[in-house]
Amino acid sequence: MGQTGLADIPVDVLRRLVREVTEAKSVDWDAQRGGVCPVCGTPHCRVTSTRSWEGRVRERRHTCLTCSHKFKSVQGA
């Protein structure tokens, strides 16, 4: 079995995946891995801001140190 590379994935599929990742409202906060970048999968991305708890939810903004993607994570109590 050969390996499948990025060049083997149809362009329309790649565009859809990139759009879904970049337009995602937020990712779940993981107690072990922190905010995990939805683009490259880097764990423990830098937290740039944290909001106070609103009910049972806390929101954090992150910047990935690997790919510079900015995203939001949501932690539920």
Backbone torsions as a table, in degrees:
resi	resn	phi	psi	omega
1	MET	NA	127.4	179.5
2	GLY	-86.9	162.8	178.0
3	GLN	-82.2	147.0	175.9
4	THR	-98.9	128.1	179.8
5	GLY	-103.2	172.9	179.2
6	LEU	-58.3	-35.1	-179.2
7	ALA	-66.4	-18.6	-179.3
8	ASP	-84.6	-10.8	-178.8
9	ILE	-88.2	130.5	179.9
10	PRO	-57.8	142.9	-176.1
11	VAL	-58.1	-41.3	-178.7
12	ASP	-64.1	-33.6	177.6
13	VAL	-69.5	-43.9	177.8
14	LEU	-60.8	-43.6	179.4
15	ARG	-61.5	-42.3	179.7
16	ARG	-63.7	-44.0	-180.0
17	LEU	-64.0	-44.1	178.8
18	VAL	-62.3	-43.0	179.1
19	ARG	-62.3	-44.1	179.8
20	GLU	-62.5	-41.8	-178.5
21	VAL	-69.6	-46.3	-175.2
22	THR	-74.0	-24.5	179.8
23	GLU	-95.4	0.0	-179.1
24	ALA	-60.2	136.9	-179.6
25	LYS	-65.3	-43.6	-179.2
26	SER	-167.9	168.4	172.6
27	VAL	-115.3	159.9	177.6
28	ASP	-76.4	139.9	174.6
29	TRP	-75.8	130.8	179.9
30	ASP	-109.0	125.2	-177.2
31	ALA	-59.2	-35.0	-179.5
32	GLN	-84.6	-37.5	-172.4
33	ARG	-109.0	-2.8	-179.9
34	GLY	67.3	-144.2	176.5
35	GLY	-83.2	115.6	-179.0
36	VAL	-97.9	125.2	-178.0
37	CYS	-59.6	125.7	179.4
38	PRO	-73.6	-13.2	-179.0
39	VAL	-89.0	-52.2	-174.2
40	CYS	-113.5	-8.5	176.6
41	GLY	83.8	9.9	179.0
42	THR	-67.9	127.2	177.3
43	PRO	-83.8	166.9	175.0
44	HIS	55.9	47.0	177.7
45	CYS	-68.2	152.1	-176.7
46	ARG	-62.7	131.0	176.7
47	VAL	-84.8	124.3	-179.6
48	THR	-99.8	-24.3	174.0
49	SER	-160.5	151.3	179.2
50	THR	-133.1	129.9	176.0
51	ARG	-90.7	157.4	176.4
52	SER	-66.7	160.3	176.7
53	TRP	-61.3	131.9	173.3
54	GLU	-116.6	97.0	-173.6
55	GLY	70.1	-117.8	-179.2
56	ARG	-108.8	21.9	-175.6
57	VAL	-130.5	138.8	174.4
58	ARG	-128.4	137.8	-177.1
59	GLU	-114.9	137.1	176.9
60	ARG	-128.4	148.5	173.2
61	ARG	-108.1	140.7	-175.3
62	HIS	-130.7	158.5	168.7
63	THR	-129.4	127.3	179.3
64	CYS	-76.6	129.6	180.0
65	LEU	-78.4	-14.7	179.9
66	THR	-87.3	-50.7	-174.5
67	CYS	-116.5	0.1	177.5
68	SER	69.4	10.9	177.8
69	HIS	-68.3	137.8	177.1
70	LYS	-104.2	134.8	-178.2
71	PHE	-153.2	171.9	-177.9
72	LYS	-117.2	143.2	172.4
73	SER	-120.2	152.6	179.9
74	VAL	-123.7	129.5	178.3
75	GLN	-113.8	128.9	176.6
76	GLY	-103.8	143.5	180.0
77	ALA	-84.7	NA	NA
